Amino acid sequence: MRINQISMGTAFFPGQQNVICREKSRNLLRFPACDGIMIKEIYHSRFCRRKGSAMTLKQIDCAVEVAYTLNYHRAAENLFISQPSLTYQIQTLEEEVGFAIFRRSARGTSLTPAGAQFCKDLSRIRTELKEAIERARNFTSHYTDTLNVYMPMRSAIYYLPAIMRQFQAEYPHVALSVKCTSRTDRLNSLLRGNGDVIFEDEHVLRRIAEVKMHPLYQSHIYLVATKKDPLAAKETVTLDDLKNRTVITCSTSVQELVRAQKLVVDSGVEVFNCQDYVTAITNIAAGNGVCLLPGFSNDHNGEFVWIPVSFGEPMNCVLGTHVDDQRPEVMRFVELAQTHYKRCAAKCARL
């Protein structure tokens, strides 16, 4: 199912009736599923201001990619189209919306103030639109409901494949969708009604009245090193063990990890910062240092040694659901996850 164009309230799916309509009272695009069930509402800004103008999904992709790269040549390569084609799509879009999105000069490409806000909204809308299309594709005659699970990474729920198999055997009519997203996206998905179950740190969800928490397990802080590292043989690592070592720190919103990293920095150990988990793991493999990471990020592939630290606080990992969502399939998914961890916690690799 591919969208050909998006107009002031019309999207055309090849071989199907028009399934996106604009309400007269509100600027909303409504996305029904195959059986007429509401999937999504997406705010429709005053992007197409000229009567009869149309904004295509290709134009949206082009604008978002140029806004990200600020380089027409690189954006065209990333989209696998020619640069003249990309330029044409941007020019057509700017004519349709009635304002300049980008400035091009000898110094390069930059966003106009209006273009910066416009592309920020476009990026969000594109993500929601593609998710809506994906959910509609999954909503075949085999399914009568859907369950959307959001998590930070595959390893966060180590027993997820087993949980999915048992859930799908019990609820064959429910389409189970699992996505790995940022914390902000996970919380927004649940509060907006897109997500049904999210994985999160207890202290984050405790502040949100609309969310019900379901305890899952405790995750500890570990020092991650290569198998050949001298620290790999230790049962527990202390701050003294890290003297004369380089410790890689990650930009993170996990408060327990932030506090452990601060203890390392305050002890005078040499550190350098990485922006994300993948970069940190890559530097460990390259022999550039060791790193502190929460146990839930352990993918259990055996490449590294995960050593408990004496100065880390455990974090309580929970599943969050909306307080008003009492559907049996939601409660059963949570129950299956909790049961797996109760049975297997003693056997499980370090969390």
Secondary structure, DSSP 8 states (H G I E B T S, - for coil): -----B-SS-B--TTS---BEE-SSS-EEEEE-TTS-EEEEEE--S---STT--B-HHHHHHHHHHHHHS-HHHHHHHHTS-HHHHHHHHHHHHHHHTS--EEEETTEEEE-HHHHHHHHHHHHHHHHHHHHHHHHHH--TT-SEEEEEEES-GGGSTTHHHHHHHHHHH-TTEEEEEEE--HHHHHHHHHHTS-SEEEEEHHHHTT-TTEEEEEEEEE-EEEEEETTSGGGG-SSB-TGGGTTSEEEEE----HHHHHHHHHHHHTT-EEEEESSHHHHHHHHHTTS-EEEEEGGG----SSEEEEEBTT---EEEEEEEETT---HHHHHHHHHHHHHHHHHTTTS---
